[in-house]
C-alpha cells in the first residue's frame, strides 16, 4: 500500500528545518493535503506521520506485532549493540545480568553514594544573593556529576571531568543531528553526527581505562555480571551518555519551578530542612 506524501531524495528532500521551525504548522499543512497518515523525510530518514488518535491506537495495540524497533535505525551506530537493541535470548541474558547490578539492596547502596555527591555539590555552590539563577544549567551540572560518579567512577574535580563532560555532550548531539557522517576534505569542518561518532569512540576508551584503574561500584558490578568485556562497556556507554543527565536535569528543573510557586511554601520549607541535614 502506497501512502500519500513525498519523502524526496536523501539530503535534498529532507524537511527537518521546516519541521523544527513549526512542527504544528508542518503537520497541519500535510494533514490537509494528504489526510491523517502521510510520509515525509526528517533527519534524512523516511518517516510516516500518524496524526489520528484512532490510527495510533490501532498501530500500537492491534497491529503492534507488525512493527520493529524504529529507533535502532537512528542511534545504533552511536551506541553499538547493547541492552537497548538486543532481542530474544541475548536481551534476556543482559536483563538478568543488569537485574543483579540493580537489585533493591544494591540500589540502596547507590543512593547513599548519590546523597553524598548531591550534598557535596550543594555545599560547593556559591549562588549570588538576589540574582536570578540558571536552574537548568545548575541541575545539568549536578546530573552530569551524578552520572560520571555513579556509572563511571570519575569524581567531581577529577582531571578527566571536563573532558568526559564535553564528550558526553558531543555524543548526545549526534542523537538529534541528521544521521550523516560527513567531513570536508582538507577542512576542519565535520557534521554533528560525525563528531558524535568520534566522541563515542573516545568515551568507550575512557570507560575501558576507568574499568582497568578505578571504576565505580556500579561499573565494577556491570563488568562482573556481563561475561563479555565489550558488552559491559557498551552497556555502560548507555548510562554515561548525556541522555540520562539531560533527562534528569529537565525533571529537576520542573520540580524546582513547581516548588517555587507560593502554594507550595510549606513543602519548600520541609525540603529546605532536609537539604540542610543532607549538607
C-alpha positions as CSV (number, residue, x, y, z in Angstrom):
1,X,0.0,0.0,0.0
2,X,1.5,3.4,-1.1
3,X,1.0,6.1,1.5
4,X,0.4,9.7,0.4
5,X,3.1,12.3,0.9
6,X,6.6,12.9,-0.6
7,X,9.8,11.6,1.0
8,X,12.0,13.2,-1.6
9,X,15.7,12.3,-2.1
10,X,18.3,11.8,0.6
11,X,19.6,15.1,2.0
12,X,17.9,17.3,-0.7
13,X,14.4,16.1,0.2
14,X,15.0,16.5,4.0
15,X,12.4,18.7,5.7
16,X,13.9,18.7,9.2
17,X,14.4,22.5,9.3
18,X,10.8,23.2,8.3
19,X,9.6,20.7,10.9
20,X,11.7,22.1,13.7
21,X,10.7,25.7,13.0
22,X,7.0,24.9,13.5
23,X,6.0,21.3,14.0
24,X,2.3,22.1,14.3
25,X,2.2,24.0,11.0
26,X,4.3,21.3,9.3
27,X,1.9,18.6,10.3
28,X,-1.3,20.6,9.8
29,X,-0.3,21.6,6.3
30,X,0.4,18.0,5.2
31,X,-2.6,16.6,7.0
32,X,-4.8,18.9,5.0
33,X,-3.1,17.8,1.8
34,X,-2.8,14.0,2.5
35,X,-5.1,13.0,5.3
36,X,-4.4,11.6,8.8
37,X,-1.4,9.5,7.7
38,X,1.4,10.6,5.4
39,X,5.1,10.3,4.6
40,X,7.9,12.8,4.9
41,X,11.7,12.9,5.4
42,X,13.1,14.0,8.8
43,X,16.7,13.7,9.9
44,X,17.4,12.3,6.4
45,X,15.2,9.3,7.1
46,X,11.8,8.4,5.6
47,X,9.1,8.9,8.2
48,X,5.4,8.0,8.4
49,X,3.3,10.5,10.4
50,X,0.2,9.2,12.1
51,X,-1.9,12.2,13.2
52,X,-5.1,10.4,14.3
53,X,-5.6,9.0,17.8
54,X,-7.7,6.1,16.5
55,X,-5.0,5.2,13.9
56,X,-2.3,5.5,16.6
57,X,-4.3,3.2,18.9
58,X,-4.7,0.7,16.2
59,X,-1.0,0.7,15.3
60,X,0.2,0.4,19.0
61,X,-2.3,-2.1,20.1
62,X,-4.0,-4.2,17.4
63,X,-1.0,-4.2,15.0
64,X,2.0,-3.8,17.3
65,X,3.4,-7.2,16.2
66,X,3.7,-5.8,12.6
67,X,6.4,-3.3,13.6
68,X,10.0,-3.4,14.5
69,X,12.2,-1.2,16.8
70,X,12.4,2.0,14.8
71,X,14.9,4.0,16.8
72,X,17.6,1.4,16.1
73,X,17.8,2.9,12.6
74,X,18.8,6.2,14.0
75,X,21.1,5.7,17.1
76,X,22.5,2.2,16.8
77,X,25.7,3.5,15.3
78,X,26.1,5.9,18.2
79,X,25.9,3.1,20.8
80,X,26.5,-0.3,19.1
81,X,24.9,-3.5,20.4
82,X,23.6,-3.2,24.0
83,X,20.5,-3.9,26.0
84,X,18.6,-1.2,24.1
85,X,18.8,-3.1,20.8
86,X,19.1,-6.7,21.8
87,X,16.3,-9.1,21.4
88,X,15.3,-12.6,22.4
89,X,17.7,-14.7,24.4
90,X,20.5,-12.2,24.1
91,X,18.3,-9.5,25.6
92,X,17.2,-11.9,28.4
93,X,20.8,-12.6,29.4
94,X,21.7,-8.9,29.6
95,X,18.5,-8.1,31.5
96,X,19.2,-10.8,34.1
97,X,22.8,-9.6,34.4
98,X,21.7,-5.9,35.0
99,X,18.9,-7.0,37.3
100,X,21.6,-8.3,39.7
101,X,23.5,-5.0,39.5
102,X,20.3,-3.0,40.2
103,X,18.7,-5.2,42.9
104,X,16.8,-3.4,45.7
105,X,19.6,-3.9,48.2
106,X,22.3,-2.7,45.8
107,X,20.2,0.4,44.8
108,X,20.2,1.4,48.5
109,X,24.0,1.4,48.4
110,X,23.9,3.6,45.3
111,X,21.5,6.1,47.0
112,X,24.0,6.6,49.8
113,X,26.7,7.5,47.3
114,X,24.2,9.7,45.4
115,X,23.3,11.6,48.6
116,X,27.0,12.3,49.3
117,X,27.5,13.6,45.7
118,X,24.4,15.8,46.0
119,X,25.4,17.1,49.4
120,X,29.0,18.0,48.2
121,X,27.5,19.7,45.1
122,X,25.0,21.8,47.1
123,X,27.6,22.9,49.7
124,X,30.0,24.0,47.0
125,X,27.5,26.3,45.2
126,X,28.1,30.0,45.7
127,X,24.8,31.4,44.4
128,X,24.5,35.2,44.1
129,X,22.1,36.7,46.6
130,X,19.1,38.4,45.0
131,X,20.3,37.4,41.5
132,X,18.5,35.0,39.1
133,X,19.9,31.5,38.9
134,X,20.0,29.4,35.7
135,X,18.2,26.4,37.2
136,X,18.5,24.1,34.2
137,X,22.3,24.7,33.8
138,X,22.8,24.1,37.6
139,X,20.8,20.9,37.5
140,X,22.6,19.7,34.4
141,X,25.9,20.1,36.2
142,X,24.6,18.1,39.2
143,X,23.1,15.4,36.9
144,X,26.3,15.1,34.9
145,X,28.4,14.7,38.1
146,X,26.0,12.0,39.3
147,X,26.2,10.1,36.1
148,X,30.0,10.3,35.9
149,X,30.5,9.3,39.5
150,X,27.9,6.6,39.8
151,X,28.3,4.8,36.4
152,X,32.0,5.6,35.6
153,X,33.9,6.5,38.7
154,X,35.1,9.9,37.6
155,X,34.6,12.0,40.7
156,X,34.0,15.8,40.8
157,X,37.3,17.7,40.4
158,X,38.9,14.7,38.7
159,X,41.3,15.7,35.9
160,X,39.1,13.9,33.4
161,X,35.8,15.5,34.5
162,X,35.7,18.4,32.0
163,X,36.9,16.2,29.1
164,X,34.3,13.5,29.8
165,X,31.5,16.0,30.2
166,X,32.3,17.6,26.8
167,X,32.5,14.1,25.2
168,X,29.1,13.3,26.7
169,X,27.5,16.4,25.3
170,X,29.1,16.0,21.8
171,X,27.9,12.3,21.7
172,X,24.3,13.3,22.7
173,X,24.2,16.0,20.0
174,X,24.6,13.2,17.4
175,X,21.2,11.8,18.5
176,X,19.4,15.0,17.5
177,X,21.5,15.5,14.3
178,X,20.9,14.4,10.8
179,X,22.4,10.9,10.8
180,X,25.0,11.6,8.1
181,X,28.7,11.3,8.9
182,X,30.4,14.0,6.7
183,X,33.6,16.0,6.7
184,X,35.0,18.4,4.1
185,X,38.4,17.2,2.7
186,X,41.2,19.5,3.7
187,X,39.0,21.4,6.2
188,X,38.3,21.3,9.9
189,X,34.5,21.1,9.5
190,X,32.7,17.9,10.4
191,X,29.0,17.2,10.7
192,X,27.5,16.9,14.2
193,X,26.9,13.2,13.6
194,X,30.5,12.7,12.6
195,X,31.7,14.5,15.7
196,X,29.3,12.3,17.8
197,X,30.8,9.1,16.4
198,X,34.3,10.4,17.3
199,X,33.1,11.2,20.8
200,X,31.5,7.8,21.2
201,X,34.9,6.1,20.4
202,X,36.7,8.4,22.9
203,X,34.0,7.6,25.6
204,X,34.5,3.9,25.0
205,X,38.2,4.3,25.5
206,X,37.6,6.3,28.8
207,X,35.3,3.6,30.1
208,X,37.8,0.9,29.3
209,X,40.6,2.8,31.0
210,X,38.4,3.5,34.0
211,X,37.4,-0.2,34.3
212,X,41.1,-1.1,34.5
213,X,42.1,1.6,37.0
214,X,39.4,2.9,39.3
215,X,35.8,2.0,38.3
216,X,32.7,3.0,40.2
217,X,30.9,0.3,42.3
218,X,28.2,0.1,39.5
219,X,30.8,-0.2,36.7
220,X,32.6,-3.0,38.6
221,X,29.4,-4.9,39.1
222,X,28.4,-4.5,35.4
223,X,31.8,-5.8,34.5
224,X,31.4,-8.8,36.8
225,X,27.9,-9.7,35.6
226,X,28.4,-9.2,31.8
227,X,30.7,-12.1,30.7
228,X,32.0,-10.3,27.6
229,X,34.0,-7.1,28.2
230,X,32.9,-5.2,25.1
231,X,29.2,-5.9,26.1
232,X,29.8,-4.5,29.6
233,X,31.5,-1.4,28.0
234,X,28.6,-0.8,25.6
235,X,26.0,-1.1,28.3
236,X,27.9,1.4,30.5
237,X,28.0,3.7,27.5
238,X,24.2,4.0,27.7
239,X,24.5,5.2,31.3
240,X,27.4,7.5,30.7
241,X,25.7,9.2,27.7
242,X,24.4,12.7,28.3
243,X,20.8,11.4,27.6
244,X,20.3,10.4,31.2
245,X,21.8,13.6,32.8
246,X,19.8,15.9,30.5
247,X,16.5,14.0,31.2
248,X,17.2,14.1,34.9
249,X,18.1,17.8,34.7
250,X,14.8,18.5,33.0
251,X,12.8,16.7,35.7
252,X,14.7,18.5,38.5
253,X,14.2,21.9,36.8
254,X,10.4,21.3,36.5
255,X,10.4,20.2,40.2
256,X,12.2,23.4,41.3
257,X,9.9,25.7,39.2
258,X,6.8,24.0,40.7
259,X,8.3,24.2,44.2
260,X,8.8,27.9,43.8
261,X,5.1,28.6,43.5
262,X,3.5,30.4,46.5
263,X,1.1,27.5,47.1
264,X,4.0,25.1,47.8
265,X,5.7,27.2,50.5
266,X,5.1,24.6,53.3
267,X,6.5,21.8,51.1
268,X,9.6,24.0,50.3
269,X,10.3,24.6,54.0
270,X,10.3,20.8,54.6
271,X,12.7,20.2,51.7
272,X,15.0,23.1,52.8
273,X,15.3,21.4,56.2
274,X,16.1,18.1,54.5
275,X,18.8,19.8,52.4
276,X,20.4,21.4,55.4
277,X,20.6,18.0,57.1
278,X,22.0,16.5,53.9
279,X,24.7,19.1,53.7
